[in-house]
Amino acid sequence: MRTKLYCAALIGLTALTAAAPAEARINQRQYRQQQRIANGVNSGQLNARETYRLERREGHIANYEARARASGGGLNGRERYHIERMQDRTSRAIYRQKHDPQVR
């Protein structure tokens, strides 16, 4: 009986520690992408329209994350996967917009 309880506690603790780095990774990536957008604005690589669109995408990701967290229990695997996919697409969009021939 004691062994089963110990195993259950260990599994629960492992699940919590595995989810924490994933959520921290999402927040850290969101911060880095905001920095990339700000650097593009400061360097003149992004014009006002591009910046607005990229910021709107970032806002959409943040809203989805907030709704997912509010639904209870934090983020599950599917929600984390969906957020990371949205961040992948936004990251590519940031790169494309910063490297296109349009300037401020």
MODELLER restraints for C-alpha pairs under 7 A, 6 or more apart:
rsr = mdl.restraints
at = mdl.atoms
rsr.add(forms.Gaussian(group=physical.xy_distance, feature=features.Distance(at['CA:26:A'], at['CA:84:A']), mean=6.97, stdev=0.5))
rsr.add(forms.Gaussian(group=physical.xy_distance, feature=features.Distance(at['CA:33:A'], at['CA:91:A']), mean=6.87, stdev=0.5))
rsr.add(forms.Gaussian(group=physical.xy_distance, feature=features.Distance(at['CA:37:A'], at['CA:94:A']), mean=6.96, stdev=0.5))
rsr.add(forms.Gaussian(group=physical.xy_distance, feature=features.Distance(at['CA:40:A'], at['CA:46:A']), mean=5.20, stdev=0.5))
rsr.add(forms.Gaussian(group=physical.xy_distance, feature=features.Distance(at['CA:40:A'], at['CA:98:A']), mean=6.25, stdev=0.5))
rsr.add(forms.Gaussian(group=physical.xy_distance, feature=features.Distance(at['CA:41:A'], at['CA:47:A']), mean=6.86, stdev=0.5))
rsr.add(forms.Gaussian(group=physical.xy_distance, feature=features.Distance(at['CA:44:A'], at['CA:103:A']), mean=5.93, stdev=0.5))
rsr.add(forms.Gaussian(group=physical.xy_distance, feature=features.Distance(at['CA:44:A'], at['CA:104:A']), mean=5.23, stdev=0.5))
rsr.add(forms.Gaussian(group=physical.xy_distance, feature=features.Distance(at['CA:45:A'], at['CA:98:A']), mean=5.11, stdev=0.5))
rsr.add(forms.Gaussian(group=physical.xy_distance, feature=features.Distance(at['CA:45:A'], at['CA:103:A']), mean=5.27, stdev=0.5))
rsr.add(forms.Gaussian(group=physical.xy_distance, feature=features.Distance(at['CA:45:A'], at['CA:104:A']), mean=6.59, stdev=0.5))
rsr.add(forms.Gaussian(group=physical.xy_distance, feature=features.Distance(at['CA:46:A'], at['CA:97:A']), mean=6.66, stdev=0.5))
rsr.add(forms.Gaussian(group=physical.xy_distance, feature=features.Distance(at['CA:46:A'], at['CA:98:A']), mean=5.78, stdev=0.5))
rsr.add(forms.Gaussian(group=physical.xy_distance, feature=features.Distance(at['CA:46:A'], at['CA:103:A']), mean=6.03, stdev=0.5))
rsr.add(forms.Gaussian(group=physical.xy_distance, feature=features.Distance(at['CA:46:A'], at['CA:104:A']), mean=6.07, stdev=0.5))
rsr.add(forms.Gaussian(group=physical.xy_distance, feature=features.Distance(at['CA:47:A'], at['CA:103:A']), mean=5.85, stdev=0.5))
rsr.add(forms.Gaussian(group=physical.xy_distance, feature=features.Distance(at['CA:47:A'], at['CA:104:A']), mean=4.31, stdev=0.5))
rsr.add(forms.Gaussian(group=physical.xy_distance, feature=features.Distance(at['CA:50:A'], at['CA:97:A']), mean=6.79, stdev=0.5))
rsr.add(forms.Gaussian(group=physical.xy_distance, feature=features.Distance(at['CA:54:A'], at['CA:94:A']), mean=6.89, stdev=0.5))
rsr.add(forms.Gaussian(group=physical.xy_distance, feature=features.Distance(at['CA:57:A'], at['CA:90:A']), mean=6.85, stdev=0.5))
rsr.add(forms.Gaussian(group=physical.xy_distance, feature=features.Distance(at['CA:61:A'], at['CA:83:A']), mean=6.65, stdev=0.5))
rsr.add(forms.Gaussian(group=physical.xy_distance, feature=features.Distance(at['CA:61:A'], at['CA:86:A']), mean=6.83, stdev=0.5))
rsr.add(forms.Gaussian(group=physical.xy_distance, feature=features.Distance(at['CA:68:A'], at['CA:75:A']), mean=6.20, stdev=0.5))
rsr.add(forms.Gaussian(group=physical.xy_distance, feature=features.Distance(at['CA:68:A'], at['CA:79:A']), mean=6.95, stdev=0.5))
rsr.add(forms.Gaussian(group=physical.xy_distance, feature=features.Distance(at['CA:69:A'], at['CA:75:A']), mean=5.69, stdev=0.5))
